[in-house]
Structures are given as structure tokens and as C-alpha cells.
Amino acid sequence: MGAVALLLLVRHGHSTANADAVLAGWTEGVGLTERGRGDVGRLAERLADVEVARLVTSPLQRCRETAGLLLPGRTAEVVEDLGECRYGAWTGRPIAELTKDPLWRTVQDDPASARFPDSDRYAAESLSEMAERTVAAIRRIDDEVTAERGPDAVWVAVSHGDPIKAVLADAVGAGLAGLQRVHVDPASVSVIRRTGSRPMVLATNSSGEAIGSGLARPATVPPGDATVGGGTG
């Protein structure tokens, strides 16, 4: 296989759940903050000269809002499998509280075996299930874009922290074991091109911010741990 279309993975902008430091999951009504809209607007300026062949998004509000601001006038295709991980009973809980749950250590140290607890209100799945559906959707759309527009085409997928991390970990060959070794901020873009027998990761967590903005560690998260759902920004 030769080169395949270039993929820009965009995490949604800073959301109301990020501001409150809670795990949003599939909670309805979680939209972008004013800061989030501004950050996505600046990302849109960085992409202004890029001809985008296809724009797809998670069905959740914060991603749909991001897609709309990123490429105004374009209709984003909603792809269910690009949705956030289904965190079950963890949904809506403060990150600081979740760090004390014994499951937190499994998520950090052995993500391939981590499954979120069931809930009457929210669906639950394992990180493995989340990664499998997300990576499969990305590969499928990548092949479609390449077949329709050729290997020089560029397409954009707007999703969430953990799904994007899963795609990046897969692309570098780390698999799910490498999930928590990847970080993606709100309104960041990561770039992947599949070529030959392997994907090539060309950029990760690019937000255009000054380097110092990414050096602070959230006080609610233990040193060396990754925030479930992605950094709160």
C-alpha cells in the first residue's frame, strides 16, 4: 500500500466540563466555554489555507460545536464511533474524586484491562472496546478519503481525549499499553499519515500555544498519571 490521505485529529475545544474538572463522558449539554471557542477560532486560522476533503465529528455537542467553528459553512459528518469513551458510573464525577478510586490505577498502569463500572443512566465500556471502535472508524474513513480524493487529500476528525490518544498510541505501535503515555489538549491537532505498512505520526498535541502553557500539571492528578478523558486544559 502506498501513501494514504493525511489525517488531522482535532480534540474539541475547552468545555464546561473541562472548566469544572469533571469527567463529561456522554453527558448531554456539555458545550464549549468562551475560552474554548477562542482557541478553536485560532486553530481555524491555522488551517485556513488547508483544503479539507472531509470533516467528521463525534456526535457530542462539544465536538459538533468545534467542527462548526473550525470550518464554518461546512457540514460535518457525525460518526458515532468517534464519540467519547463510555465511562458508565464514572460519568459526571470530579476528576479529583476519581483519582482515589482503585480503578484509577488500573486505567493508568494496565489500560488494556480497564473497564468502567456499569450505570443505570450511562453506558459503560472498556478502554479496549473504545480503542477498537475508534481505530476501526479512522482506518475506514481514511481508506474512503484516499479512494475518493487520492493520497494527497487532507481530512479532519474531531473527537475526544481518550479516543484520539488511542489512535495515536496505535499509530506509533504502542497499542493500548501506550495510551497514558500520550497527551492531547483541548483544541489541539495531531497529524497522522498511513504509508506503506505503518502509520507515520507527523505531529501531536499541536495547539500553537507558547511552550510554557503545557508545562503545568493539574493539582488534582498524581505525578506521572494521565487525566482520564484527557487533560482539562
KABEL-V777127 format. One record per backbone hydrogen bond with DSSP energy under -1.0 kcal/mol. NH is the residue of the N-H (numbers start at 1). CO is the residue of the C=O. If there is no record, write none. Layout:
((NH,CO) (NH,CO))
//
This chain:
((4,194) (6,153) (7,192) (8,155) (9,190) (10,157) (11,188) (12,159) (16,31) (19,15) (20,16) (22,17) (23,93) (27,24) (33,14) (37,33) (38,34) (39,35) (40,36) (41,37) (42,38) (43,39) (44,40) (45,41) (46,42) (47,43) (48,45) (50,47) (53,154) (56,156) (57,77) (58,158) (63,60) (64,60) (65,61) (66,62) (67,63) (68,64) (69,65) (70,66) (71,67) (74,71) (77,55) (79,57) (82,79) (83,80) (88,123) (89,117) (90,87) (91,88) (92,23) (93,90) (95,21) (98,94) (99,95) (100,97) (101,98) (104,101) (107,103) (108,104) (109,105) (110,106) (113,110) (114,111) (116,125) (125,86) (127,114) (130,126) (131,127) (132,128) (133,129) (134,130) (135,131) (136,132) (137,133) (138,134) (139,135) (140,136) (141,137) (142,138) (143,139) (144,140) (145,141) (146,142) (147,143) (148,144) (149,145) (150,146) (153,150) (155,6) (156,54) (157,8) (158,56) (159,10) (164,160) (165,161) (166,162) (167,163) (168,164) (169,165) (170,166) (171,167) (172,168) (173,170) (174,169) (175,169) (178,175) (179,176) (181,178) (182,179) (187,12) (188,185) (189,206) (190,9) (191,203) (192,7) (193,200) (195,198) (198,195) (200,193) (202,191) (203,191) (206,189) (213,210) (214,211) (215,212) (221,218) (225,222) (230,227))
//
